[in-house]
Amino acid sequence: MIEKQMIRLMLNKKFYTQYKGTLSPTVFAGDISSLYETIQKSHEKYEDDIKIDELYSLHTAIFNPALTRAAKEKFSELIEDIREVQEPNKEIAKDIMRILSDRDLAQRIAVEATEIFNGKEANFAEITGMIDKRKVIVDEDKAPAVTNNINEVLDLLGMTTKWKFNIPMLRDNVGGIGGGNLMISFARPETGKTAFWISLCSGPEGFAQQGAKIHAFINEEPAIRTQMRAICCY
């Protein structure tokens, strides 16, 4: 049932393009694996979504014309089963695909390891290559997508300047800092660097008053002195 649901989702061009690196034909068993290969070839050749009614012709006439009549009838029944399955929620489907892909990788690693155990010349580069390829896919999944929605861009920009500077000239020219920002202040010794950051964090309308959680690592003057300066600043 789950494999048929995945095949149903993969007919959608956008969904396939987004997740094609997650699933390989070896994830599926038997005839469904062969059908997924047809979907891969179809998406490479055609621009539009694949309709369920087109899948039979694509598989039997275009990509596998030598199939026997019995095999064609078998695929016809399989496609009818796929037509009847309910399309799953895409977020749930993403988790299912990850689980199927992990299991498939674990099985391929186990097969290779077993062959080495049984006397095959050890070539662990193949196993590490499988793992490294999987790591790349996982890292790509974790990377945030860049949106082309201007409203979302403006919202994200607001998040990166969430904590406003409480010094008017600085606020008017820079705005503030937020998640994903790293701010570094440079100045000569004894010119007020500590007083500067204490003012930004603890002064009126500073980061603390705006609701930011602030952690300070003090490695020069005694920390208690910095703490008292922060209290006096407010």
N, C-alpha and C positions, 0 to 999 in steps of 0.2 A: 504493500500500500504506500509506504513512504517513498520508495523509489519511483513509483508511478506519479506521485505528487510532484516530485522534483522534476521529472521529465515534463510534466504539464507546465511548470513554471519556466523551464528553460526554452519553451517555445517563444517566449517574449524576448525580443531582441535586446531591449534595454537591460532586463534582468540577466540575460545570458552574458552580455558584455561586462556587466559589473562583477559577476561571480564565476566566469568561465575558468579562472585560474584555480578555483577551489576544488572543482570536481574533475576527475579524469574518468575515462570509460571503465577503468578497472574498479571504480567504486561500485559500479552496478554489476549485477549478476546476469549471465545468460543473454537472452534476447534483448533485454533492456539496455545492456551495454552496447550492443550493435545499433540499437535505435538511437542511443545518445551520440554515437559516432556520426550518424546521419544528420542529427541536429547540428553538430559542430560543423560539418561540411556545408550544410545549408546556410548557416549564419555567415560563414566565410564567403559564400558565393552570392547571397542575396541580402538586400538592405532591409527588407521589411520583416515584421513578425511572421512566424510560421503558424499557419492555421492548422488545427487538428485534422481537418479534412484533407489537407495537402500532405500530411506526414506519410500516409501510405504510399502515395505516388512517388514522393521523394525517395523513400526507402527502397521500394521494390522496382521502380522503373528507371530512376536516374542514377542512384548510387549502388544498387545491387541488382542489376538486370538479369543475372544468372540464377537467381533464386528459383527453387522448385515450386510447383503449385502448392504443395503441402506447407512449405515454409512461408509462402505468401499468405495462405489462409491463417497460419499461426500468428503472423504479424498483424493481420487484419483484426483478429480477436484481441490481441494485446492493445492495439490502438483504441479499440472500442472500450476496453477496460479503462484506459487512460482518460478517455472522453468522459467517463462516468464519475471519476474521482473528483472530490471537492478540492479546489485550489486552496492551499494553506496560507495562513498569514505570512507575509514576506519576512518579518522579523523572526518568527518561529522557524521558517524555512532556512534562514541563514544559520541558525544554531544547529539545525539538523544536518545541513551540508558540512558544517565544520566537524561534527561528530563522525559522519560517514567518511570524510576525508582523513581524519585522524586514525580511524580504524583501518582504512585501506593502507595507509602508510605503515602502521604497526604490523599489518599482515605481510607486506612486502619486505620489511626489515627482518621479520621473523623467518621468512622463507630464505632470504639470503644468508642469515646467520646459521640456519639449520644446514644449509648446503656446505658452508664453511666447516661446521662441526662434523659433517659426514665425509670430509676429505677434500672439498673443493679448495683450490688455492685461495688464501685469504686476500681479499681486496676490499679493505674497509673504506676506501675512497668512495665506493658506490653507495654504501650505507650513509656515510657522512654527507654525500651529495644529496641524497633524499631528504635528510634532516635539514640541511642548509636551504634547500629549495622551499621546504615547508616554512622555515623561519621567515623567508622573504615574503611569502604570502600573508603570514600572520602580521608582520610589520606593516604591510600595505593596508591590511584591514584596519589596523589601529590608527593609521595616519588620517587625520581629519580631512574630509573632502573640502575643496574650495567651491564656494557657492557663487552662482552668477545672478542671484537675487539681490538687487540693490538694497532692499529693506533689510535683509539679513546682514549684508555687508555693513550697513550703518549701525545695526544693533551690535555686531561684533566689535566694531570700532569703539562703540561706547563702552564695551566691556574692557578694552585694553587701556582706556583712560578713566577707569572707574573711580580711582582715588584721586581727587583733585588736590592740586597744590594750594596751600593756604597763603602763599605769597602772590599778591595780585599780578605783578609783572611776569612772574614765572607761569602762573596759571593762564594768563592771556596769550602767552606765546607757545607754551608746550601743552597745557591742558592738565595732564596727570599721568598716572601709571596704573597698570592693572595686571591681570593674569597674563603670563608669557613675556612680561617686560623685565629687563634687568637694568637698574639705574646705578651708575657709578659716579661718584663725586670726586673730582681731583682738585687739589689746591696745595699751596706751599704749607710747611709746618706752621702751627700756631696762627692760622688765619681764620679759624672758626668752623672747621668741617664738622666737628661733633655738635656744636651749637646749631649748625644748619640742619642736620638730620633730626636732632631732638625737636627743633621747632616744627619741622615738617610733620613729624609723627605725633608730638604731644602738645603742640601749641593750639590755640583756639582755631576751630574749623580744620584741624589737622587730620591725618589719616585715622588716628584712634577715635576722634570724635565722629568721624564719618562711618565708623563701624569696622575698620580693618583690624585683623589680628596681627600684632606686631611682636616679633622676636628679635632681641638684640644680643649680639655676641661681642662682649667687651674684652679687649686684649691689651689695652694701654692703661688708662686711669682706672682706679678701683670702681667696680660696677656700682657700688652703693652711691658713689659721687654722681655718676651718670643718672642713676635713678632719681636722686634729689634734684638734679637739674631739670629732669623731665617734669617732676611735680611742680617745681617753681615756674616752669615755662607756661604751664596751664593757668 
